[in-house]
Amino acid sequence: MTAADQQQRPTTGRQAAFRDRVRGYGRDLLGSVWTPTTGSVRRWALASVVVNVGITVTGAAVRLTGSGLGCPTWPRCTPGSFVPAPHDDHSPVNMAIEFGNRLLAFLVLAVAVACVVAVWRSAPRRASLVRLAAVQPAGVLVQALWGGLVVRSLLNPVTVSVHFLLSTGMIMAAFALYARSGEGDAPPRRLVHRDIRTLGFVLTAAVFVLLVAGVVVTGTGPHSGDAAASRFTFDIETMARVHADIVWVVLGLTFALLFALHVTDSPGRARRGALVLLAVELAQGVIGYVQYWLAVPAMLVGLHVLGSALVWIATLRVVFLMRSRGPLATAASVDQELDEQARAYS
């Protein structure tokens, strides 16, 4: 059969059905951005959380596989090319891993832009969500520029550490968008005692300190991302013990929060959120101790990075669950409120 005959051959019913499904998915995807519902905005916000966690983990994979300088310059991959080209100092695998991680930034950017458009076109348009959504593409730009600095500094541990902490900020902004998209814009109302809410903020600060200690341990340890990369000059054993001590502080604060929520008969969702946080922390602690005993194998370190992102998200979730901003306002309810205000002033 010639090529012309193959082109003229009619499509089968299965092919047509598959094509129709693909077109339908495309229309639904575009509609979720251009004519968004409350649910689609929330789903895009969740997608932003997922892709930001994902690129944080793949960024760690770049370092753990020694691919940090697989693309030895920025914004190009090699001095003469934006895509991987043969290079004496790095294998094709290392170059592919680093270049693949750079490409993932475009996925994060695409989701960020989708969040902005969906929030902007929502009815009613909510200024608080617009601000949170705008952080997403701005953060991707900052991360990309900082990533260039990381490469040009030859993976200096300070720049690598800040790169990770910027990722935690992106995750926080994305989760805040997700949480706020499911609630109203009424003034925040505490659902727990004031002291318990303060304890939640203290716990959040402690978890962030734990993340900082974690990146210092990583910057002192063996997984530098490249044999030529410098390391922090701290004693690794001392830093690991400091990190472990902060873990126990965080666990103690979490136990205290969970106990306080139960004895004050706080809302069930806040108690369940604290319990989930404790479970994630315990799992993360087990991974941390096992990786230490096994001389920090790369696979467990990568899993530990994922765990750190999940601990951060679970912590933020507890804070949001301890207050309420009221129910969501629909377009119809906003129109009704405006009509009532117009009648009141007529």
N, C-alpha and C positions, 0 to 999 in steps of 0.2 A: 504493500500500500504506500502510495506516494505521500509526501508531506501535504500536498494540496488536498488529497482525499481525506487525510486525517483532520485537516482544518474544516472541511465541509461536513464531516460526520456529525450528525445531530447529537446533542447531549442527552444522556440518559436521565430518567426520572430521578435517580439518586443524586446525580450531579446537579441537576436543577434545584432539588430540595436543599442540598448543601449550600449552593450559591445563595438561595433565598434566605437561609438561616444566617449566613455571614452578613448579608445585607441588612437583615433584621437586627442583628447584634450591633452593627455599625450605626443604624438609625437610633437604636436605644441608647447607645453610648453617647452619641452626639446630643440626643434629646436630654440626657441626664445633665448635660452641661449648659445647653442653650435654653432649655425650658425646664429648669430644675424643680424638683419637689423637695420638701424637707428631708425626705429619706435619701434622695440622691445626693444632696449636699453633705449629709452625714456620711454617706458611703465614700464620697470623694475625700472627705477629711480622714476617714479611716484608712483609705488607700495611701494618703500622705504619711500617716504614721508607719504603715507597713514598709513603704519604699525607703523611708528615712532609716528605719531600723535595718533594713536589708543592706543599704549602702554602707552603713556603719560596720556591719559584719563583713561585707566583702572588702572593705578597706582594711580591716584587720587581717583578712586572708592574704591581701597583698603583702603585708608586712611579714606574716607568718611563713609565707613561701619564699621569702627573700627576693620578692619582685618589686620592692619599693622604688628601685631605679631602673626597672625594666624599660620604662620610657625616661631616658636620662635628662630630658629637658621639658620645658613647658612654655607656651601651649602646644608646641609640636611634640611628637613622641620622640623623634630623633632630630638632630639639627637640620636635616633636609627634608623631613616628611612629617605630615600630621598623623600618619598611620605607621604601624610597626614596620621597620625595615631592618635588614641584616645588620647586626651590631656585634662587635668583637667581645664586648664585656658582659653581654647578657644572652641567655638562651632564648629561643623563640617562645618557649613556654612562659618564662618570666615576663617577656614583653607582652604576650597575649593576656596574661592575668592583669597586669597594670593597665593596659589599654582597655580591656573589658570593663574594669572598674571605672575608668574615665567615661566610657560610653554610658554606664548606668546613671551618671549624673544627668544625662538628657532625659531619661525616664523620670527621675525625680523632678526635673524642671517641668516636664509635660504634665505631671500630676499636679504640681504646684500651680501652674497656669490654669488648669481645669478647675481647681479649687477657687481661684480668684474669679473666673468667669461665672461659675455656678453661683457663688455667693453674691456677686454683683447683680446677676439677673434674677435673683430670688425675689419673691413678692410675699411679704414686705422685705425691702432691703434693710439689712441690719448693719449699722455702722460698726458695731463691735466685731462682727464676723468679717467684715471687709478688712478691718485692720489686721486681724489674725491671719486672714488668708494672704494679705499682701506680704506678710513676713516670709511666706514660703519661697516665692521666687527670689526675693532679696537675699534670703539665707543661702539659697543655692549659688547665687553669684558670689557671695562672700566666701563660701566654702571652696568654690572653684579657684578663686584668686589665692586663697590661703593654701590650697593644695599645690598651686604653682610655687609658692614660697617654700613649701615643704620639700619639693623636688630640688629647687635651686639651692636650698641650704644643705643638700645632701643628707636629708632625713635627720636633721638636728632634732634631738629628743624633745626640746622645748616646743618646736613648731609642730611636731607629730602629736604631742600631748594636747596642745591647743586645738589641733584639727579634730581630735576625738571629742573634746569638750564642746566645741562648736556643734558637733553632731548631736550631743545631748540637748543643746539648746534648740536645735531644729526639731528634735523629737518632742520636746516640751511644747513648742509652739504648735506643732501638728496635733498633739493630743489635746491641747487647750481648744483648738478649733473644733475637734471632734466632740469634746465634752460640751462646749458652749452651743454647738449646733443642735443639741438635743434638749435645750432648756430655753426659758424665756429671758427677757431683759429686765425683769423687776430687780429692785435693789437686793443685794445678797442678804439672805436670812439664815442665821445660824440654826443648824439642826441639832447641835450638841452644845455642851457647856463651853463657855469662853475659854476656860483653861485647857480643855481637851483640844479645841481648835488650835490653840497656841502650841500645844504639844505636837500636833500634826505638822505645823510649820517648822518646829525644831527638828522633827524627824526628817523632813524634807531637806533641811540644811545639812543634817548629818549624812544623809545619803549622798548628797552632792560632794561633801568632803571625802566620803568613801570613794566616789568615782575619781576624784583628783588623786587620792592616794594610790588607787589602782593604776592610773596612767603613769605615775612616778615609778611604781614597781615595774611596770612593763618597760618603761624607758631605761631602767637599770638592768633589766634581765637580758637574756640571750637573743630574743626575737627582735632584732633591730630593723629588719626589712632589707638590709644589704650588708655585705661584709665590710664595706668601707664606711658605714654609718657610725657616728659617735654615740656614746651612751652617757647617761648620768653617772657621776662618780660616786654615788652613794653606795654603801654596803648593802648588797641585795638581801642578806639575811635580816638586817635591821629593818629595812623598808618592808619586807614581807611581814615581820612581826607587828610593825606599826599598822599596816593594812589590816591584819587580823584583829588587832585591838579595836580598831574602828568598827570592824564588822560586829564585834560583840556589843559595842555601844549602840549600834543601829538595832541589833536584835533586842537589846534591853528596852530601848525606846518603843519598839514595835510591840513588845509584850505589855509595856505600860499603857500604851494607847489602846490595845485590844481589851485589857482589863478595865480601863476607865470607861470604855464604850459599853461594856457589858454591865458594870455595876450601876451605871447611870441610866440603863435601859434606853440607850440611844437607838435611832432608827436602824432597822435590820440591814439596810443596804450599806450603811457605814461599817457596821460590825463585820459583815461578809467581806467588804473590801479590805479591811484590816487583816482578816484571816487569810485572804488570798495573798496579800503582801507578805505575811509571815511565811506562808508555804513557799513562795517564790524565793524569799531570802534564804530559807533553809536549804532548798535545792541548790541555790547559787553557792552557799557556803560549803556544801558537800563537794561540788565541782572544784571550788577553790582549793580545799585541802587536798583532794585527790591529785590535782595537777601539781601541787607543791611536792607531794610525796613521790610522784612519778617524774620529777625533774622537768616540769612544764612542757609536756608534749604539745605540739602545735594544734592538734585537733581539739584537745581539751581547752586550750587557751582561747581558740575561736568560739567554743561553746560558752566559755566564761564571759566573753565579750557580749554574746547574745543575751546571756543571763543578766548582765549589768544593765542592758537596755530594758529588759523586762522588769527588773527591780525598780528602775527609774519610773517607768510607766505605771506600775502598780502603786508606787508612792504618790505620784501625782493624782491618780484616780481616787485614792483615799481622801486627799485634800478636797477634791471636788465633791465627793459624796457627803461631806460634813456640812454642806450649806446648800441652799436652794435659791434659784433665780426665777421661780415660778414656771407655769406651763408655757409652751410655745404659743405664740400668737399667729393665727392664720390670716391670709389676706382678707377673708370675709369678716373676721373679728375686727381687724384694723379699720375696714371700711365702715363697719357699724359704729365703732368708737368715734370716727371722724364725723359721721352723720349726727351722732348724739351731741358732739361738741358744737357742730354747726347750728343745731336746733337750740342749744343752750344760749348761743350768742345772737340768735335771730330775734 
